[in-house]
């Protein structure tokens, strides 16, 4: 647990940090000791790590709801999200 938590530090690359979050997610509620560090990741810039961290926080705290968004969809689509045919990157 301690090693996985250390890998969440900003000194590691985004893929390493994301993989650490993925492993902690597979651990479920047993990852609760890492919760303070995981919560701190929910507010960092980026798309993948904050969403993965928020999902894991919700799983650990028992508040996960598949209908509750874990990201800002409006901001995502305004940047030309892949399913927005009229986004900045997909102008008609």
Secondary structure, 3 states (H helix, E strand, C coil): CHHHHHCCCCCCCHHHHHHHHHHHHHHHHHHHHHHHHHHHHHHCCCCHHHHHHHHHHHHHHCCCCCCCCCCCHHHHHHCCCCCCCCCCCCCC
